[in-house]
Amino acid sequence: MHFPKQIEIIEVGPRDGLQNEPIFVSTEKKQTLVKLLAKTRVKRIETASFIHPNAVPQMADAKEMVRFSVEQGLSFLALTPNKKALELAIQNHVSQIAVFVGASETFNQKNIRRTIDESLAECTEMFMRAKEEQLFIRGYVSMCFSCPYEGVISYDQVKKVVSHFVQHGVDEISIGDTNGQANPKIVYERFLKLREDFPQIIFVGHFHDTNGLALPNILAAIQAGVERFDASISGLGGCPFSPGATGNVATEKVVSMLHQMGIETGIDERNLAEASAFVKTLFK
Protein backbone atom coordinates (compact mmCIF):
# COMPACT_ATOMS: atom_id res chain seq x y z
CA MET A 1 0.00 0.00 0.00
CA HIS A 2 1.02 3.60 -0.63
CA PHE A 3 1.52 5.82 2.43
CA PRO A 4 2.89 9.29 1.60
CA LYS A 5 4.88 11.22 4.16
CA GLN A 6 2.57 14.21 4.01
CA ILE A 7 -1.02 15.07 3.05
CA GLU A 8 -2.46 18.57 2.63
CA ILE A 9 -5.85 19.19 4.25
CA ILE A 10 -7.90 22.13 2.95
CA GLU A 11 -10.44 23.33 5.51
CA VAL A 12 -13.81 24.07 3.87
CA GLY A 13 -16.00 24.43 6.95
CA PRO A 14 -16.54 28.21 6.92
CA ARG A 15 -17.94 28.04 3.37
CA ASP A 16 -19.00 24.57 2.26
CA GLY A 17 -19.66 23.54 5.82
CA LEU A 18 -21.90 26.44 6.79
CA GLN A 19 -23.66 27.11 3.48
CA ASN A 20 -26.52 24.69 4.13
CA GLU A 21 -27.19 25.63 7.75
CA PRO A 22 -30.71 27.10 8.11
CA ILE A 23 -29.82 29.33 11.07
CA PHE A 24 -27.68 32.29 10.01
CA VAL A 25 -24.32 32.30 11.75
CA SER A 26 -23.22 35.84 12.56
CA THR A 27 -20.20 37.29 10.79
CA GLU A 28 -18.48 37.70 14.15
CA LYS A 29 -18.88 33.99 14.95
CA LYS A 30 -17.65 33.02 11.49
CA GLN A 31 -14.59 35.18 11.96
CA THR A 32 -13.90 33.61 15.34
CA LEU A 33 -14.16 30.18 13.75
CA VAL A 34 -11.69 31.17 11.02
CA LYS A 35 -9.29 32.50 13.65
CA LEU A 36 -9.46 29.22 15.57
CA LEU A 37 -8.91 27.25 12.37
CA ALA A 38 -5.91 29.40 11.49
CA LYS A 39 -4.41 28.47 14.89
CA THR A 40 -4.43 24.81 13.84
CA ARG A 41 -1.87 25.66 11.13
CA VAL A 42 -4.08 24.34 8.33
CA LYS A 43 -2.54 25.71 5.13
CA ARG A 44 -5.70 26.90 3.36
CA ILE A 45 -9.23 27.76 4.43
CA GLU A 46 -12.28 28.24 2.21
CA THR A 47 -13.85 31.23 3.92
CA ALA A 48 -16.50 32.73 1.63
CA SER A 49 -18.73 32.45 -1.42
CA PHE A 50 -19.84 35.29 -3.66
CA ILE A 51 -23.04 33.46 -4.53
CA HIS A 52 -26.22 35.56 -4.52
CA PRO A 53 -27.62 35.73 -0.96
CA ASN A 54 -31.08 34.82 -2.22
CA ALA A 55 -29.69 31.45 -3.26
CA VAL A 56 -27.55 30.82 -0.17
CA PRO A 57 -28.40 33.34 2.61
CA GLN A 58 -25.64 31.99 4.86
CA MET A 59 -23.03 33.50 2.49
CA ALA A 60 -24.49 37.02 2.47
CA ASP A 61 -21.45 38.38 4.36
CA ALA A 62 -18.87 37.28 1.78
CA LYS A 63 -17.28 40.72 1.47
CA GLU A 64 -16.83 41.01 5.22
CA MET A 65 -15.37 37.50 5.46
CA VAL A 66 -12.94 38.13 2.62
CA ARG A 67 -11.86 41.48 4.07
CA PHE A 68 -11.25 39.75 7.40
CA SER A 69 -9.28 36.92 5.74
CA VAL A 70 -7.07 39.41 3.90
CA GLU A 71 -6.46 41.40 7.09
CA GLN A 72 -5.49 38.19 8.91
CA GLY A 73 -2.99 37.33 6.17
CA LEU A 74 -4.63 33.96 5.55
CA SER A 75 -4.20 31.70 2.55
CA PHE A 76 -7.86 31.34 1.65
CA LEU A 77 -10.26 30.36 -1.13
CA ALA A 78 -13.47 32.09 -2.15
CA LEU A 79 -16.14 30.45 -4.29
CA THR A 80 -17.00 32.41 -7.45
CA PRO A 81 -19.86 30.64 -9.26
CA ASN A 82 -20.19 33.15 -12.13
CA LYS A 83 -18.59 36.16 -13.83
CA LYS A 84 -20.24 38.68 -11.54
CA ALA A 85 -19.00 36.79 -8.49
CA LEU A 86 -15.49 36.71 -9.93
CA GLU A 87 -15.46 40.47 -10.39
CA LEU A 88 -16.59 40.94 -6.78
CA ALA A 89 -13.78 38.63 -5.65
CA ILE A 90 -11.22 40.61 -7.64
CA GLN A 91 -12.51 43.90 -6.24
CA ASN A 92 -12.13 42.46 -2.73
CA HIS A 93 -8.54 41.27 -3.26
CA VAL A 94 -9.16 37.53 -3.35
CA SER A 95 -6.09 35.64 -4.64
CA GLN A 96 -7.52 32.10 -4.82
CA ILE A 97 -10.88 31.38 -6.43
CA ALA A 98 -12.99 28.26 -6.89
CA VAL A 99 -15.56 27.51 -9.58
CA PHE A 100 -17.84 24.49 -9.81
CA VAL A 101 -19.53 22.44 -12.51
CA GLY A 102 -21.50 19.23 -12.01
CA ALA A 103 -20.67 16.02 -13.83
CA SER A 104 -24.42 15.33 -13.72
CA GLU A 105 -26.49 17.32 -16.21
CA THR A 106 -29.59 17.23 -14.03
CA PHE A 107 -27.75 18.29 -10.89
CA ASN A 108 -25.98 21.12 -12.70
CA GLN A 109 -29.28 22.51 -13.96
CA LYS A 110 -30.91 22.27 -10.52
CA ASN A 111 -27.84 23.72 -8.82
CA ILE A 112 -27.08 26.69 -11.08
CA ARG A 113 -29.87 26.56 -13.68
CA ARG A 114 -27.53 25.96 -16.59
CA THR A 115 -26.51 23.05 -18.76
CA ILE A 116 -23.01 21.72 -18.33
CA ASP A 117 -22.01 23.17 -21.69
CA GLU A 118 -23.32 26.60 -20.69
CA SER A 119 -21.40 26.41 -17.42
CA LEU A 120 -18.18 25.40 -19.15
CA ALA A 121 -18.55 28.24 -21.65
CA GLU A 122 -18.79 30.75 -18.81
CA CYS A 123 -15.86 29.08 -17.06
CA THR A 124 -13.72 29.70 -20.15
CA GLU A 125 -14.32 33.44 -19.84
CA MET A 126 -13.81 33.37 -16.09
CA PHE A 127 -10.51 31.51 -16.34
CA MET A 128 -9.19 34.03 -18.85
CA ARG A 129 -10.16 36.89 -16.54
CA ALA A 130 -8.71 35.15 -13.48
CA LYS A 131 -5.41 34.57 -15.25
CA GLU A 132 -5.24 38.26 -16.16
CA GLU A 133 -5.30 38.89 -12.40
CA GLN A 134 -2.84 36.03 -11.73
CA LEU A 135 -5.29 34.24 -9.45
CA PHE A 136 -4.96 30.65 -8.25
CA ILE A 137 -7.84 28.68 -9.79
CA ARG A 138 -9.53 25.66 -8.23
CA GLY A 139 -12.09 23.73 -10.24
CA TYR A 140 -14.74 21.79 -8.34
CA VAL A 141 -16.40 18.90 -10.16
CA SER A 142 -19.58 17.92 -8.31
CA MET A 143 -21.37 14.54 -8.35
CA CYS A 144 -18.38 12.58 -9.63
CA PHE A 145 -19.56 9.12 -8.56
CA SER A 146 -23.33 9.09 -8.34
CA CYS A 147 -26.22 11.55 -8.43
CA PRO A 148 -29.59 11.60 -6.61
CA TYR A 149 -31.27 12.44 -9.93
CA GLU A 150 -29.31 10.37 -12.49
CA GLY A 151 -27.90 7.49 -10.47
CA VAL A 152 -24.44 6.22 -11.39
CA ILE A 153 -22.16 8.83 -12.99
CA SER A 154 -19.83 7.48 -15.66
CA TYR A 155 -16.12 8.22 -15.90
CA ASP A 156 -16.70 9.95 -19.24
CA GLN A 157 -19.13 12.40 -17.62
CA VAL A 158 -16.46 13.36 -15.10
CA LYS A 159 -13.73 13.45 -17.73
CA LYS A 160 -15.69 15.93 -19.85
CA VAL A 161 -15.60 18.58 -17.11
CA VAL A 162 -12.07 17.76 -15.99
CA SER A 163 -10.79 17.99 -19.59
CA HIS A 164 -12.26 21.47 -19.97
CA PHE A 165 -10.72 22.60 -16.69
CA VAL A 166 -7.33 21.19 -17.69
CA GLN A 167 -7.50 22.75 -21.15
CA HIS A 168 -8.02 26.17 -19.61
CA GLY A 169 -5.27 25.96 -17.04
CA VAL A 170 -6.79 25.42 -13.60
CA ASP A 171 -4.28 24.92 -10.81
CA GLU A 172 -6.06 22.06 -9.02
CA ILE A 173 -9.27 20.06 -9.41
CA SER A 174 -11.42 18.89 -6.50
CA ILE A 175 -13.35 15.70 -7.29
CA GLY A 176 -16.52 15.62 -5.23
CA ASP A 177 -18.57 12.77 -3.79
CA THR A 178 -21.25 15.39 -3.30
CA ASN A 179 -24.01 13.10 -2.05
CA GLY A 180 -21.72 10.75 -0.14
CA GLN A 181 -22.63 7.57 -2.02
CA ALA A 182 -19.18 6.53 -3.28
CA ASN A 183 -17.33 3.43 -2.08
CA PRO A 184 -13.58 2.71 -1.90
CA LYS A 185 -13.55 0.59 -5.08
CA ILE A 186 -15.00 3.23 -7.39
CA VAL A 187 -12.97 5.96 -5.66
CA TYR A 188 -9.72 4.09 -6.25
CA GLU A 189 -10.57 3.24 -9.86
CA ARG A 190 -11.80 6.74 -10.72
CA PHE A 191 -8.84 8.60 -9.26
CA LEU A 192 -6.39 6.12 -10.77
CA LYS A 193 -7.89 6.70 -14.21
CA LEU A 194 -7.98 10.48 -13.76
CA ARG A 195 -4.32 10.53 -12.76
CA GLU A 196 -3.43 8.32 -15.73
CA ASP A 197 -5.29 10.58 -18.17
CA PHE A 198 -4.19 13.87 -16.58
CA PRO A 199 -0.80 13.23 -14.94
CA GLN A 200 0.10 16.92 -14.81
CA ILE A 201 -2.94 17.90 -12.71
CA ILE A 202 -3.20 18.06 -8.93
CA PHE A 203 -6.39 16.35 -7.81
CA VAL A 204 -8.13 16.90 -4.48
CA GLY A 205 -10.55 14.46 -2.86
CA HIS A 206 -13.80 15.91 -1.51
CA PHE A 207 -15.91 13.40 0.42
CA HIS A 208 -19.21 13.57 2.28
CA ASP A 209 -19.88 11.04 5.02
CA THR A 210 -23.50 10.15 4.24
CA ASN A 211 -22.87 6.39 4.45
CA GLY A 212 -19.95 6.52 6.88
CA LEU A 213 -17.45 5.69 4.12
CA ALA A 214 -15.60 8.99 3.86
CA LEU A 215 -12.48 7.78 5.72
CA PRO A 216 -12.21 4.51 3.72
CA ASN A 217 -12.73 6.55 0.57
CA ILE A 218 -9.88 8.86 1.53
CA LEU A 219 -7.64 5.83 2.06
CA ALA A 220 -8.65 4.52 -1.38
CA ALA A 221 -7.85 7.88 -2.97
CA ILE A 222 -4.46 7.92 -1.25
CA GLN A 223 -3.72 4.53 -2.77
CA ALA A 224 -4.50 6.05 -6.17
CA GLY A 225 -1.95 8.79 -5.51
CA VAL A 226 -4.10 11.67 -4.21
CA GLU A 227 -2.36 13.80 -1.59
CA ARG A 228 -4.80 16.68 -1.03
CA PHE A 229 -8.20 16.47 0.63
CA ASP A 230 -10.99 18.84 1.59
CA ALA A 231 -12.44 18.46 5.07
CA SER A 232 -14.85 20.40 7.27
CA ILE A 233 -14.49 21.06 10.97
CA SER A 234 -16.91 18.89 13.00
CA GLY A 235 -18.29 17.44 9.76
CA LEU A 236 -20.25 20.58 8.95
CA GLY A 237 -21.88 20.74 5.56
CA GLY A 238 -24.11 19.35 2.91
CA CYS A 239 -25.19 20.56 -0.49
CA PRO A 240 -28.50 22.50 -0.53
CA PHE A 241 -29.25 21.12 -4.00
CA SER A 242 -28.47 17.45 -3.26
CA PRO A 243 -31.32 15.70 -1.40
CA GLY A 244 -30.05 13.50 1.42
CA ALA A 245 -26.46 14.71 1.37
CA THR A 246 -25.05 15.02 4.87
CA GLY A 247 -21.92 16.66 6.19
CA ASN A 248 -18.45 16.73 4.77
CA VAL A 249 -15.94 14.43 6.36
CA ALA A 250 -14.82 15.88 9.71
CA THR A 251 -11.39 17.49 9.66
CA GLU A 252 -10.50 16.19 13.11
CA LYS A 253 -11.30 12.59 12.07
CA VAL A 254 -9.19 12.83 8.93
CA VAL A 255 -6.25 14.42 10.73
CA SER A 256 -6.40 11.88 13.57
CA MET A 257 -6.44 8.95 11.15
CA LEU A 258 -3.52 10.31 9.13
CA HIS A 259 -1.42 11.09 12.20
CA GLN A 260 -2.01 7.59 13.59
CA MET A 261 -0.73 6.27 10.26
CA GLY A 262 2.41 8.38 10.53
CA ILE A 263 1.35 10.78 7.77
CA GLU A 264 2.08 14.43 8.49
CA THR A 265 -0.50 17.18 7.95
CA GLY A 266 1.12 20.07 9.80
CA ILE A 267 -2.13 20.51 11.75
CA ASP A 268 -2.21 20.85 15.54
CA GLU A 269 -4.84 18.44 16.89
CA ARG A 270 -5.21 20.25 20.21
CA ASN A 271 -6.14 23.51 18.50
CA LEU A 272 -8.32 21.57 16.09
CA ALA A 273 -10.28 20.21 19.06
CA GLU A 274 -10.76 23.80 20.30
CA ALA A 275 -12.18 24.81 16.91
CA SER A 276 -14.45 21.77 16.90
CA ALA A 277 -15.77 22.63 20.35
CA PHE A 278 -16.53 26.16 19.19
CA VAL A 279 -18.59 24.83 16.26
CA LYS A 280 -21.03 23.34 18.77
CA THR A 281 -21.81 26.86 20.03
CA LEU A 282 -22.57 28.34 16.61
CA PHE A 283 -26.25 27.45 16.50
CA LYS A 284 -27.25 28.19 20.10
Buried (B, 14 or more C-beta within 10 A) or exposed (E): EEEEEEBBBBBBBBBBBBBBBEEBBEBEBBBBBBBBBBBBEBBBBBBBBBBBEEBBBBBBBBBBBBBBBBEBEBBBBBBBBBEEBBBBBBEBEBBBBBBBBBBBBEBBBBBBEBEBEBBBEBBEEBBEBBEEEEBBBBBBBBBBBBBBBBEEBEBEBBBBBBBBBBEBEBBBBBBBBBBBBBBBEBBBEBBBBBBEEBEEBBBBBBBBBBBEBBBBBBBBBBBBBBBBBBBBBBBBBBBBBBEEBBBBBBBBBBBBBBEEEEBEBEBBBEBBEBBBEBBEEBEE
